[in-house]
Every structure is written in C-alpha cells, then in structure tokens.
Amino acid sequence: MAYNEKLAQRVREALATQKQVEEKAMFGGLCFMVNDKMCIGINAEDMMCRINPDAEDEALQRPGARPMDFTGRPMKGYIFVDESALKKKSDFDYWVNLCLAFNPKAKQSKKKK
C-alpha cells in the first residue's frame, strides 16, 4: 500500500532535531521510530500517532482524529489523523508534539532474536 510521501517528508522535517530516529516499513506504510519506539506513522493519507492513552479522549475530539483499529478493535494510545486535518502547521505540530511528549514514557517493543 502506498503512503503519502509529502506527509512523510513533513514528519521527517519535524523529527530532524531528534537524536535517534529510524524509518521502517510497517503496516503497509512508513513508521518513524524515535528512541527505538514507535512514534509516528504514515498509512495511506493518514498519520498514525502514538500518544499517552490518558490524553486519547481529548485528542479524539480534534478534527480528523479517529481511533486506530487494524484488527476491528481500537488500540489504546494510537490514533489516526486524516491528512486533511494536518494542513495547518499548528495542527500538524500539535500531533507531532503530542507524540514526542509521550515517547519517553512509551514502552519499547521487545526485540526479535
């Protein structure tokens, strides 16, 4: 599945000041790992945001936000944001900052042997 390369480039630029960023193909899109933890992803025209689950209800009130649900069941702390809701820099920055604020507290997935 293709992903929005323009949106991916905006994320790259927003994460340029982070010390440890890695891009990985994931979920048919692109995932940005920060400090070895999933942080932001691009899937088709959506940005996937990993945020503090305690902030999820408030974040879902924002335009273009919806629960991430690949399996038919929403994943706590993960939100899809439609690209159309990220046109303004202030809206885009809100989501990136929300993801980066949670990153130090996020659990790191287990490394495969």
Buried (B, 14 or more C-beta within 10 A) or exposed (E): EEBBEEBBEBBEEBBEEEEEBEBEEBBEBBBBBBBEBBBBBBBBBBBBBBBBEEBBEEBBEBEBBEBBEEEEEBBEBBBBBBBEBBEEEEBBEBBBEBBBEBBEEBEEEEEEE
